[in-house]
Amino acid sequence: MLLVSLSCTGPQKQERDFTSEIKRPNVILVMTDDQGIGDLGAHGNSWIKTPNIDKFFNESVRLTDFHVSPLCTPTRSALMTGQYPINNGVWATFKGRDMLHGSSITMPEVFGQNGYVTGLFGKWHLGNNYPSRPTDKGFDIAVHHNSGGVGELSDYWGNNYFDDTYLVNNTPKQFEGYCTDIWFDEAIKFIKDKKDEPFFIYLPTNAPHHPLYVEERYSKPYDSLVSKNIPSAEFYGMITNIDNNFGKLDRALKEMGLYENTILIFCTDNGSQFGVSEDYSLGWNKGFRGRKSDKLEAGHRVPFFIRWPKAGIKGGMDLTDLTSHVDVLPTLAGLCNMTLPTNFEGDGIDFSEVLLDPDKKIQERTVFVHHRQDYRQPEPVKGSCIMYGKWRLLHGVELYDITTDPKQEHNIAQDYPEVVKQLLSDNKTFISKAIQKKEYQELAHKKVGSNLQKTTTLTIQHALGEDGPIWMQDEIAAGIKNKNALHPIEIMKKGTYRIRCRRWPMECPGTINGIPEQNPKGLFEYKSLDVQRVKISMFGKSYQKIVAPLDEYIDFEIELNPGKTLLKTEFIIQNETYGVYYTYVELVKES
């Protein structure tokens, strides 16, 4: 058996007495998107300006060996459920594997069941439809954009980070200002409104995810460093804007008298994408190799800072051994004295006692990274990273001691065959349990016909198929074709359903073969299509209709019985079939 314990450095703290009269703490979890381990001044980056987060770093307990998944959606699924992506079924960013199952137990549900009011402000990316929207999964208030990024084709049409339309409890509302500013401003409004009751805020920014849009006043100071020291001024500018907002949030907590009894967390969701060049010649990676989507260390080792002054979690202490995103939910439950549901099946550990008393030790265990950008299951070994203490086993054949070889340049698998054997055995046991779960075997289905969502919106971005996905609104404007066309849905009630197939989303009217009536913000150049017919298939039956010149959409009204199916919606162009860009399904008459 390999042995590891959690070592601590820094000032000692007094153990919290859970029976004392400390009021249940508020919790704010801030997570940025695509900001890596080196994209902070506090982590040794001499070019970037992050004074507020650097100050918070000095006030916090730092998890210096904290790991997530290499991509945004699997990290979010693990954080919200306390389960590895391979166990909750959400291991990709599209194709049906970016949506939580309705049965998943989530962090906001746990907080809500324990008397907290809950709010989300920013990026969700765990489902755009019932039963996996933020409001379905435990959030009382949710102000967010759809899908993985602002301006993606599943997002509200025309969004570009400035003066956008976001969803407020699933209803579109236009805002004024820059996206990151809005997330923090809305969170602060929520705090002011709910400050007299315990609250949980999840504040996952979409920045600095691409596209790299930010006001020039943030990016201009970095222009002279581009191609000399850093890859992108805009990326750094987006982080500086986040830093300004983080400072604003921290000041608001102090002004409202909430500083002492609020657990505040800063972390990121995966390795850097635009802060480090592919050859590592530009940017700062804190001495590691790896970027977003990599199994190398900096692909999944990220910052995690936590502060709770009233309980003594503060003041520059490092927890230096292995921790993971699946640990956050049970640890917060421990810190907040919350009861977890009896049917909760988490993969993480509760290390709250270690945060409160550094003399205590974390239990030894192996940590896993599995993901795959596909609806198919991840490879059990190939493409994996298996971690235990200082060891990193990549793809089952490359072994590294991360303490002596942080850049993972020297494969020592032949020197430590017993370590490789043990880690592979741990992984085999882990996979054998995972494949028995329904979440591993089955796709999450959008539930159609529920009273909780009148219209289910299906986009080609999340359709199943063999083609690579199309992501952005400008690809729709350009008429890029793609054969992905399958959508897992579940019909909830017997009745007549309308399935409406469109080239353009409802908020941007236009004919199927023409261009929209309006060009929001002048963002795109539009190209027409030549769709002759539209075809849909489900429950073993197919239906077709001819497209007339002025048709904005093609409707199919079909009597359906309850059950699960794969709905296939296709444009037919010169006898070739392509996925419909936008499909809207609605129960129009219950039988």
N, C-alpha and C positions, 0 to 999 in steps of 0.2 A: 504494500500500500504506500502510495506517495503521500507525504505529509506536508501541509502548509498551514500557517496560522496568520492571522491579520496583525501585522505589526503597525505601531503607531509612533509618530514622532511629533514633537511640539508640546505645547503646554498641556498639563493635565487638567481634567475637568471633574467636578463633583458629580456623582451619580444622581440622576433625577429620581426623586421619590414620587412614584406614580400615585401614591395615596394622598399626596399633598393637594393643596387647593389651587394648583395651577389650572387656569381656565383652558379648556381644550383649544389647541392652537389653530390659527388659520394656516392654510397651505397654499403657496403659489409656486407652480412649476413652470419655469420659462425654458423652452427648448428651441434652439435655432436650427435652420435647415441648411445642410451642406457646409457648415463651419467646422473645420477640422481641429485636431489637437494642437496645431501650431498657429492658428489664426487668432491669437490673443497676445497682448503685450505681456500679461502675467506669465505666459508660458515661454517667454524668451524672444518673442518676435519684436525686433527693434524698429520695424517700419510701421506697424499698425498702431493706431491710436484708440485704445479702449480704456480710458482712465477710470470709468465707473465700474466696469466689470473687474478691472485690476484691483480696485479698492475692495470690492466684494470678495475677491480671492483672498485678500489679506485678512478679512473678517470671518472667513468660513472654515469649515472642515472640508478638505479636498480629497476626493477619491482618485488617487493618482494612477490606478490600474483598473479603470472602469470601462466596460465594454458594452457595445450595442451591436446591432446588425449593420452590414455595410451599405444598406439602402434605407430610405426614409420610411416606407410603409412597414416593413417587418419590424423596425425599431419601435414604431408607434404601437403596433399590435402587441409587442412584448411588454412595453411600458404600461399600456392600458389594461392588460389581462394578467400580467405576472407569469405568462406562459411563453415559451419559445415559439417563434413563428411556425415551426414545423408541427407544434402541438395545437396552435389556434387556427391553423389553415391559412394564415396571411403572410406569405413569404415573398411576394412580388409586388410590383407597383401598378399592375394592370391585369387584364385577362382573367378577371374573376377571382384572383388571389390577392386583391387589395380591399376586400370587404369582409368585415367580421361576421361570423355566424350569429344569428339572433340569440342563440343560447349562451353566448360568451358573457361572462361576468366581468365587468369593467371597473376601473378605478373610480370614476364618478358615481357609479352605482353603489359601490362600497361606502364612499363618503356620504352619499345621500341617505342610505339606509341607517347611517350612524348620526343623523341629525345635521348634516352640513348642507348648505346651499351651494350649488355648483355652477361654474361658468367656464365656457370655452371661448377663446378669442384668437382666431388665426386659422391654422391649417389642421384639418382632421385627417383626411386621406385614408379613412377606414370604411367608407361606404357613403354613397350619395343618395341611396334610396332606403326606404323602410325594409328591414328592421335594423338598419345599421347606421342611421344618421346620428349625429351627436345627441339630439334630443331623444332618440330611441334608446340610447346607451347610457343615460343617467344625467345628462346636463340639463339644468333648469333653464339656463340662458346659453345660447350658442350664436356667436357672430363669427361667420367663417366663409371662406371661399370653397368651392367644390373641387374635388379631385386633388391632384398632387401639386398644382402650382397655379398662381394667378395668370390668366391668359391661356391656360390649356383649353382644349376644345370642349371639355366638360364643364368648364367654368362659365360664368355669365358672359355672354358675348360682348366683346369690346373692352373687357377689363385689361388694364396695362399698368397697374400699381398706383395710378393717380386718379382720384375722383371716381372710384369704381363702385360697382353694385355688388354687395355681398348679401349673404343670407342671414337674416335675424330670425331665429327659430323657424327656419325653412321658408321665410317670406323674403323676396328680394327687396333690398333697400339701397338707395344710392347714398354714398358718403362723399364728403369733401376731404381731400388730403391724401397723403401717402400711406400705403397699406400698413407698414410697420407702426407708424404713428397712430393709425386708427386702432390697431389691436391693443396697444398699450393704453390709449385714451379710453377705450371702451372698458378695459379691465379696471382702470382707476375709477370710472363712473360706477361700475359694479361694486367695487370695494366701498365707496362712499355710501351706496344705497344699502349694503348688507353688513356694514361694519359692526353692528350690534349683535350679530349672530355668527357662528363659525362658518367660514366659507372655504371652498376649494376652488382654485383657479388654475386652469391649464392654459398656458399662453405659448403655443407653438407658432413661431413666426414662419412665414414662407420665405423670408429673406435669410441668408443671401443666395437662395436657389435661383437658377436662371429662369427667365431672362434677366440680365443684370441691369436693372433700371434703378436709378437713384438720382436725387437732385445733384446738380453739378457742384454745389458747395461742399458736398461730402466726398465726391470722387476727385475733384480737382487737386487737392493737396497731395494726392498719390500719383498724379500724371507723370512726374519726372522719374518715378521708380519703375514704370512699366518697361518690360523687356530688359531691364538692367538688374532689378532685384525681385520684382513681383510680376505675376502674369496679368493682373487686372486691377485697374484703379477703381472700377465700379464695384467689384467684389469687396474690396477693402472699404470703400465708401458706405456700402450697405451695412457692413459690420459696425462701422463708426456710428451710423444712424441708430442701429440696435443699441449700442452702448449708451448713447444719449437718452434713449427711451428707458433703458434699464435704470439709469440714474434718476430719471423722473419718477419711476415707479418706487424706487427706494425712498426718495424724499417724501412722496405721498404717504407711505407707510409711517414715517416719522411724524409728519404733520397731523395725521389722524390718530396718533397714539397707538399704532398697531405694530410698531417695529419690534418690540421685545417679544411679543407672543405670536409672531408669524414665522412659520418655516418657509424660507425662501430658497429655491433651488435654481441654479443655472446649469444647463447641460446642452449638448448638441446631439444630432441624430445619426451622424455617420462621419466618415472622413471627408476631408476637403475636396471640392471639385475644382474650383477656380483659384484657390489660394496657393496651390502647388502645381508646377508644370509636370508633365508626364515623365520627364527625365530627372525631376527633382533639382534642376539647375536654378529654378526660380521659386521663390517663396520659402516658407519656414515650416518644417514638419516635426520640430522638437526632437530631431535625431532619429526619427523612424522612417521607414518606407511604407508606402501604401496611400491610396486615395479612395474616394468614394467608389464603392462596389468591390473593392479588393479584400481578399482574405489576409493580406499582409497587415501588420499591426496597426498602422495609422488609418487603415480602412474602417476600423471598428473600435479603436481605443480613443476615447473622447473626454473632454472636460466634464467634471461633475463637482459642483461646489454647493454646499448646503450650510445654512445658518439658521439657528434658533436661539437667540440670545438668552431668553428666559430660562432655557433648560441647559445653558452652558455649551451649546453646540456653536462654537465661534472661535475666533482668535488664532487662525493659522496652524491648524493641526492637519497632518497628512495621514490618511489611511492608505497604506502602500501596497496591499495585496489585492488579489483578484476579486472584483465585484462586477455585477452585470445588471442590464436593464430589467431582467426578470425579478431582481431583488427589490426594486423601488416600491412596488405596491405593498408587499408584506412588511417592508421596513416602515413605510408611512403608517400602515395600520398599527404597528407596534408603537411608534412615537405618539400617535394620536389616541391610543387606547381604544381602537376600534375593533369591533367584532367582525371577522370575515364570515361570509355565508358558509353554511355547513357543506354545500356542494361545490365550494371553491377548490379547484385543483391547480394550484400554482406550481411553478418550477423553481421559484427563487427562494431565498432565505431572508429571514428577518434579522438584520444586523443592527437594529435600533439600540440594543444594549451596548454594542461596541461604540456607537456614536456617543452614548451617554457615559460610558465608563471604559476608557482605553485599556484598562487592565484585563478586560474580558477578551475572548478570542472568537474569531469567526470559525464556523465549522468548515472542515475541508470538503471540497467537492470539485468536480470537473465542470467546466463551462463550455458551451457548444455554440458554434456559428454555422448554421446551414441556411442557405437561401438559394433561390433560383428564379430568374426572370422569365417565368413561364407558369402556366396553370398546372403543368405536370409537377410531380413531387420532386423535391431536391434529391440530388445524388447522396446516398448515405455517407460516402467517404470522399469521393472526388469532389473538389470544390468546397470541402469543409475546413474549418479550423477548430481544433480541439485543444483546450487550454487547461492547464493545471499548474498553479503557482507560477514558476518561471518558465514553464515549458509551453511551446507552441508547436502543434503537429498540423501541418498543412497538407491537404489532399491525401492524408494517410501515409505519406512517404517522406516528407520534409520535416525534420525536427530542429527546433531552434531553442537556445537558451536566451530569452529576451533580456536578461540582466547583463550578459556579457556580449551579446550580439544584437543590439537593438535594431540594426538595419537588416537583420535576417539574411546575412550573406554567406553563412557557413552552415550547411546542412550536416548535422551530427547524428543522424538517425542510425548509422552503422556503429557509432560509439556507444549508444544507449538503447540497445534493442529491447531491454526490459521495459523502458519507459514507453517506447512505441507500442509494444504489446499491450501494456496496461491501458493506454489511452484508446487504442483501437477496441479493446474489450469494453471500456466504459461507453464508447460510442455505439457499439453493437447493442448493448443493453438499452441504451437510450432510444435508438431507432426502433428496436423491437417493440417497445412500449408505444412509441409515436404512431406506428402504422396501424395500431389497433383502434385509434381514435377516429371518429366519424369526420372530424375536421381535416384530418390528413387525407381521407379517402374521397370526401364529398366537397363540391363547390358550395359556397354560400349562394342562396337563391334570393333574388328580389321578390318580396311578397306583394303581389298585385291584387287590387280589389279590397284592400284594408280600409277601414274607416279612418285610419291614421295618416293615410297618404292617398289623395284623390288620383293623382297622375304620377305614374312611374316613368322616369326619363332614362332611356338607354342610349348610350353613345358608342360610336365605333371605337373610341379610345379604350373601352373596357370589354370589347367583344372578343370572344374566343376565336382562334384560328391559327393558321400556320405562318401567316405574314408577321413581320415585325409591326409594332403598333404605330399609328400616327398620333401625335400628341397635341399639336398646337392649332390655334384657330387659323393662323395664316395658311396651314396646310389644307384646311377645309376651303378657305377662300380660293386657293390655287387649284382646287379640284383634284387633289392627290387621291388616287384610287388605292383601295386596300380590300383584300378578300375576307378579312375577319368579319364575321357576321352573326355569331352565336351568342345568345344571352340566356343564362340560367334564370328562370323565373318560376314562381309558384303561384298558381291561381288559388285565391283564398275562398271565393264564393262562386256558386253556380250563377251564371247570368250571361248577359251580352256584353262583350268587351270590344272596345274600339282600339285598333292598333293603327296609329298614324305615323307614316314614314315621311321624313322631311330631309331636304338637303341642308336647310338652314334651321337654326334653333328658333323656338317660338318667339323669343325676344328680338329676332332679327328677320322680319318677314322678307320673303323673296321666292320666286318660282324655282321649281326643282332644277330646271335647265337654264335659269337666268341668274341674275345677280340681285343682291338685296336692294330694297328701296332706299336704305340709308347705309352709310359707311361710318359707324361710330368712331369718333376721334380721328377719322382719316387714316386708320391703321393699315389697311390692306389694299392690295390690288386683287381684283376679283376676276375669275375666269368661269365661263359657262360650261355646262356639261351637255351630254346628249343621251339622256336616259330614256329608253323606249318603254320599259315596263318595270314594275315593282313586284317582287315576289316575297311572300312570307311563308314560313313552314313551322309547324308545331304539332305536337301530339300525333305525328305520323301523317299529317295532311298538309297540302300546299295550296296556295291561292295566288293568283296573278291579276294585275290590272295594267291597262295601258296608260301611259302618261300623256296628257294633253298639253299643248304649249303653255297655257296659263295656270297649270296646276301648281299650287304651292305645296301641296301634300297629297298623298294617296291614303285613303282610309279603308280599312277592312273592319267590318263588324261581324263578330263570330260568337256563336253560342259555345260556352266552355264550361266544363265541369272542374271542380277543385282537383289540384294535382300539380306535380312538378314536371317541367318540360324544358327543352332548349328551344327558345324562339329564335328563328333565323330570319333576318330581314335583309333583302338584297335589291340593289339596283341592277338592272340588266341593260348593258350597253354593248351593242353589236354582238349579241349572243354570249357575251362574257358577263359573269356575275361578280358584283363587288358589294361590300358591306354598306348598308344605309348609314348615313352619318348620324342622324338623330331619329329615334323612335320613341313615341309616347304611347303608353298603354293605360287605358282607363276603363273601369266598370261603368257602363252607361245604363244598365238595367239589370237589377237583381231578380233572379227567377224564384 
